[in-house]
Amino acid sequence: MRLEPGEYVVVETTRGPEVGRVVIAPGQVVVNEMGNEELKPILRLATEGDLLRAEELRAKAEDLLPEARALANEIGFPARIDAAEFTLDGRRLSLSFTSEERLDYRDFVRRAGEKFGARVDMRQLGARDRAKMAGGYGICGRELCCANWLATFPSISIRMAKEQELPLNPQKISGLCGRLLCCLSYEEEGYKEMRKTLPKMGQRCSTPTGEGRVIGVNILQRQVMLVVNGQRVEVGDRDLGLVVRWDTSSKSGEPPPSISRRDAIEQGLIEETDEDRLEANRLEARVDWITGATLVEEPPGEGRGRLPGGGPRRTITQRKPERAKPEERPGERRPGSAQPQRPQGQPRRGQQQQSDRSGRPAPPAGGASRSFQRSTPPPVERSTPPDGEAEPTAEGAKRSRRRRGRRR
């Protein structure tokens, strides 16, 4: 029988014949994905009469659902009746109820069979089955996986959320059913594979600047946060395993020494990438990757720095501070210095110019320069005291000043 996705067929189930829809062609079914379930045998392609019969029975089941709930309340059945479904022949009625505990429903089955005229089967549903039946949209904005395409419910644990470093907030990792999200199992294997190539929390790692310890791991970005000599260092995927190395067999084991990426390429540990070639060309050309200018490296001289070939570090003795030199005044000669030459025609120091009777100084010899000299003050004329009075002395002047002070 050749079947295509979207066609309706009549399938033999444990409850009886039912109408089903083909979602995967027979040649596309993967046996490993089926698990322990078996495919039900297909009786025939569904005819138009089968589809009309199935639609009538579905409407009939919806009409009797309120009656079944009223009967459960009448006899004191504590569970809630969620759905009702007839088989294609109409002989068997399946009632689904939700309960977290096992209940005794024998009395309810007997009373419901007498009222509806069919054999009643009770099917207990869990929280996930109820969400699948009701349908809805998840926190991702898409239709629920269980209501759309998920056939079986995978086993979910809180360990999956911890391995994926998700917040352990029930509102963030729970679905409409109140249980853990089924999508936590979709990427579980991928996270396990990526974790194998990254160090663990608290792992000892070797770096070029010393030994460090892992304090943070970002699995998706493949970045590791280390603490080296009291400082936090973020290491990317490019340097993991080479520049930063750790012991994969033990968390507290001695890490192997780190090597540079260029040495690893020369030893054949990794393959050279385009980024490595660009880095090698930049180092050979000595080009600054920020400005693009060519760097000129001066050869180290003797005793400069601690670079190889520079010799030992030169010891510089501290010099004594020099005393400030006194300012020289014009015309002043320091002891031990040569006497400056005097310009021609300039008179020597201390030599007075002769003056004529009018008081003006005589012109200098040669008339090339002209010098000025301070005139002598005129003599002070003292008045003679009148007759009979003595000339005041110094002692008398002091007495007169004392008298003036007392008067004041």
Secondary structure, DSSP 8 states (H G I E B T S, - for coil): ----TT-EEEEE-SSSEEEEE--S-GGG--GGGTTT-----EEEE--HHHHHHHHHHHHHHHHHHHHHHHHHHHHT--SEEEEEEE-TTS-EEEEEEE-SS----HHHHHHHHHHHTSEEEEEEE-HHHHHHHH--B-TTSSB-HHHHT--S-----HHHHHHTT----HHHHB-TTSSB-GGGGTSHHHHHHHHTTS--TT-EEEETTEEEEEEEEETTTTEEEEEETTEEEEE-TTTBTTTBEE-SS-SSS-------HHHHHHTTSS---HHHHHHHHHHHHTB-TTT--B-------TT-TTSTTS-S-----------------TT---TTS------TT---TT----B-TTS-B---GGGS------------------TT-----HHHHHHHHHHHHHH-
